Amino acid sequence: MRILIHISKVRPYGSGYQIMLGNLASGFVLAGHSISVEGDFQDNPTFAQTLRDSQVEVIQYGFSRKPILECLSFLRQMRLRHFDLVISSGLSCDARLGLLRPFVRSRLAAVFQENPHTAYTVRGWYGRILASAHGLLTALTCQHIVCTSDYVQRAILRFTPINRNRFLRIHNGIDMPAFMSRRVKKKDRLWGTEGSSFKYFVGIVGRISPEKNPQLIFTLADLLEAQSDLAGKIAYVIIGDGTMRPEMEQQAKLLERSERFLFPGSLENMAKAYEGLDVLVHFCRSEGFGLVPLESIASGVTAVCLRGGALDQIIGSVDNGFLVDNLEEMARVVRQRLCLAKCGNSTAEAGRQAVTKDYGLERQVAEYERLLGIEDQ
């Protein structure tokens, strides 16, 4: 099979759907399929190189720069290459694929990763019309409509006219060999805090932007520092990049003991980064899947998440993952897990096994092959 994965926007600091489609591409390669990934990689050449290292063909286009010429070039390539399947990243890119459908033989599938509520409701009535128009175009364009969770499907049905019978649910896949625990022995050395009083490392991972609620790490820190047995012993690691990073760095500098808050930015070796944490905390209540908490659990690190979105289904079914209703409850669970860390995390292996069974990359690829009929061709 010849498969093309289309990524509409490659962010300079990454995103969930970008990682998901990159993992899927690597999984298809391992399963013996011919894979190309097409997108505008100029803002993130590292991501393009990661794909090439996985034996994925990278096709570079500058959509915003010459959209008409790029569309014609893409159409020419589609006709010449005869892709059997084109997978797009959902709402934002189906317009172009819809224009091409009469001219190509490829089957088209749209993958919805995010809750459209986040993207469109902030625009009021205009956003609702836009969401409905995108949904109708998707229904007309794509033979297969894939959601990463039941939560995403329910959210899309609120804003689009797509018949619910058109949907397929395929969870994102975790590249388990990349996250198998190797245990970082010197966590303070990893984060550059040698000689400090820090005994524990609590972290957040992902895009530092409003919808992720990263600023709540400051409130959580206050709650944890109020515990006499933890005061002065925890460093808070904010891993990632985004629009709120400068604001949060400035806020941290104004706080007492500002050295508690570490901002290492986006890291290439995420497996090592997860293992440098004792507990991962996650504040977003509208996740379409929950890639970060699952990667943490795959690394043997406890994930404590605010309840909401797809996490209720995804994390609620996995050992070493905890759902809480508010920050006070989160502080209690984090404290408990930090105290237990002295004796070793007895649920770590069970958590890794659960992620492998239900959310491994091999399962995701197999479901695409089965539901899209690839294994029969």
N, C-alpha and C positions, 0 to 999 in steps of 0.2 A: 504493500500500500504506500502511496505517496500522499503525505499529509502536510498541509500548510497551517500553521498557527499564526493568527494575525493579532498583534498587540497594538491597540489604537494609540496609547500614550505611554512612553517609557519615562517614568519619573527619575530625576537625578538621584534621589535617595530611596528608590524602590517603593513597592506597594504589594499588598496581598495578592491581587490578581496577577501581577507581574511574576512574582515568585511561583504562584500556582501554575501558570502556563509554562514557565521555565522548567519546573519539575515535571510537568506532563510531557514536555518535549523530550526530556532526558529519558523518561520512562518508556516512551514510544521507541526511542533509539535502542534501548536495552531489549525491547520486545521484538526487534528486527525490522521495524518500519523505517521508511525514508522520510525524514522530517526537515522542514524548512520553517524558520520563524521570521516573520516580516514585521518591521516596525521602524520608528524613528529613534535610533540609538545614539544620536549625537550628544544628548545630555547625560547618557550613562553608558559609555563605551565598555566599562568593566562588566556590565551585564551581558553585553554582546560577546565579550571574550569568554565569559563563563559558559555561554551556550556553545561556542566553537570548541572549547575544551571538552565538551560532552558529545562531540561529533555531530552537532546540529548545524545545518546550513543557515547562515544569517543573511537576510536580505534587507538592506538599508534603504529607507525612503524618508524624505523630508516632507511630510504631509502638509504642514502649515505653510511651507515655503512655495511649493508649486503644485497645488492640489489637482488641477485639471490634468497637467502633464503626468503627474505620478499615477493618477487613476488610469490613464490610457496605457502607461507603461505596465502597471500592475495587470490590467486586462490582457495585454499582449503576453505577459509571462504566464498567466493562468491558461491561456489558450495553447501556448507552446508546450508547457510543462505537463498539462493534463493531470492536475491534482485530483485524487479520488475524494478527498475530504478537506474542507476548509473550516477551521474552528476559530471563531472570533470571540472577543472578550465582552460581548454583551451589548448593552444599550448604545454605547458611544460610537460604534463603528459599523452598524448594520446598514446605514444609508448607502455607503459606497458599495458594500457587497450586494445590496438589493438592486442597485443599478446594473451590476454585472451578471446577475443570475440568468437572464435570458441568453447570455452569450457564452457561458461556460458549462462544462459538464460536471463540475465538482458538486458534491453534496455539501450543504452548508449547515453548520451547527453554531448556535450562539450560547456562550457560557455566561451565566449571571453569577457574579461573585458578591456584589454588594447590595445592600438594601437601598432601593431607589428613593426611599423616604429621605435619606441623608442628602441625596443629590438634588432632589426636586422640590420638596415641600417648602424649603426656605424661599422659593420663588413665588409662592402663593398660587393663584389661579393659573398664571402663566406656566408655572412648573407642572401643574396637573395636566394641562393640555399637552405640554411637551412630552411628559412621561407617557401619556396615552398614545400620542403619535408615534413615539419610538416603539411602544409595544405593538401597535398595529403593523408597523413596518417590519418588525422582527417576525411577526406571525406570517407575513406575506413572503418574507425573504428566506427563512430558515426551515429546513425539514426537521431539525432537532433543536429543542430548547432545553438546555441543561441548567439546573440550579445546584449550587453547592450545599444547600441545606433546605429543609422544609420551611424554615423561617424566611429565607429569601423568596421562595415560591409564594408564600402567603403575602409577603410585602409587595411583590410584583403584581399579584392578582388584584391588589387594592387600587393600583394605578393604571393598569393596562387592560385591554380587552381580549387578551389571549385566553383561549379555551384551556381550562386546567388539565384536560386530557392530553395536551400537547407537551407537557413537561416531563422531563426525566430528572431524577435526583442522583447525582454522582458526587460524593464527597471528594474534597481535595486530598491529594496523596502526600504523605510525609516520606522523604528520602531517608529511611531508617538507618542504613549503614553510615550516613553522614553524621548522625546524632547519637550513635551508640556511646554509652558513657565510658570515658577514659580517665575521669576524675582529675581535676586540676588540684595539685597538692598545695601550691602557693598562691592562693587567691589574692592576697594583698600585693604580691609581686605583679600579678596580671593587671591589677588596676592602679599600680603605682602608689600604694599606700603603706609600704614597708615602714615599720617603726611607729606606726600610729596605734591608737587604742581600738581600732575597728576589728571586731571579731566575726561579724556577720555581714553579708552583702545581700541586700534586697534590691531587685531591679525591675525596670519596665523596659520593654523592647517594642520598637515599631515607629510608625510615623508620628512625629511630635506636632500634632495638629489638633484643632478644637474638637473634632468628632471623637478623638481618642481619649479626651479628658486627662492628659498627662499631668496637669497642674495639681491633681488630687494627691500626687506623691508627697507634697508638702504637708497636707493635712494628715495623711497617714503617718508621716514622720513624727509629727507632734504627738499623735496618739501613742505611738510606740515608745517615744522618748519619755513619756509620762510613767512608763513602767520602770521601777527602780533597778530591776535586774538587767535592763537593756539600755539604760541611759548611757550615751556616749560610746556604745559598742557596735552601732549599725552604720554602715555606709550605704547610700542610696545611689544606684547606678542607672542613669537615664541613657539607654542605648538607642541610637537612631538619629534622625534628622527631620526637619520640617519647619513650618512657618513659625511655630511657637518656641523654637529652641533659643533664639536670642533673648526673648522676653523671660523665659524660665531661668536662663543663666544669670540674667540681671537680678531677678527676684531672689535667687539662691545667694547671691553675693551680699544681699541686704539682711540675710538671716544670721542669727547667732550660730557660730560653728559652721560657717558656710562650706568648710572643707568636707562636710558629710556628703555633699551632693556632687557626683562625678558625671561629666558629660563627655564620654569617649567618642560620640558621633556614630556614624554608620561603620560597622565592622564587617570585614570579609569572612572571617572565621567565626561564624555564629555558633557552631558546636562548642568551641572553646569558650565563647562568651557566656553561653548558658551555664556551662559547668563552673564558671567563675562566680555564679550566684548560689545563694542558699535557698532563696525563695523568689519566684517571679510573681509580680502582682499585675493585674490587668484591669483597667478602669472603663473600657468602652462597653456600653450596654446595647450596641446595635451591630455587633459583628455579624457578617454574613456567613462566617465559618468558624474561625478561631485557630488560625494557623500557628500563631505565636505560642499560645498556651500548650498546644499539642507538641510543638517542637521542644518546648521546655520539658514536658513530661517524657518525651522520647529521650531526652538527655539525662533523665533521672532526677530532675529538679522539680520540686513541688510548685504548682501553679494555683494561685488564689485569685479568683475572678469575681467581679461584680456580676450579679445575675442579670440576664437580659440577652436579647438577640438569639443567635444560634447556639450560644454557649450553654443555654439551659439544656439543650439536647446533646451537644457534642461533649462538653466537659463533664456534664452530670453523669455520664456513663463510663467514665474512665477513672481508674485508681490513681491516686496522687494528684488529682485535680479537685479543687474545692470551690463551690459557689456560695457567695454571701450576698446579703441584701443591702448592706451599708458599710461605711468605712469603719465604724466601731466593731462590727462583727469581723471585718477583714483584719483589723489589728489583733483581735483575740486569736484568730486562726493562725496568723503569721507568727505571733509570739509562741503559740503552741508548737508550730512546726520548727521554729528556730531552736527551741529547747530540746525537741526530739532529735534534732540534727546531731547533737552531741553523741547520741547512741547509734547513729546511722539511720537512714531512711528506709524503713521496712517495707514501704509501699512502692519504692522506686521501680523494682523489677516487675511487679505486677502492672504498674502503669505503662512501662515500655511494652510489655506483651500485649496489653489492651490496644495501644496505639498501632502496633504492628498488625494485629488481627483486623481491626476495623478501619484504620486510616492509613495503611501502608501504600506506598506508590504502586506496588504491583497490583494491588486490588483496584486502584483507580484505573489503571490502564486496562485491566481485564474487563472492568465494567464498560469502559468505552468500546472495547472490542465487541463485547456481547450486545450492548444496547444499540450500537451503530452498525452491527452486522459485519464488522471487519473480519472476524475470525472465520466467516463463511465464504470469504472471497479469495 
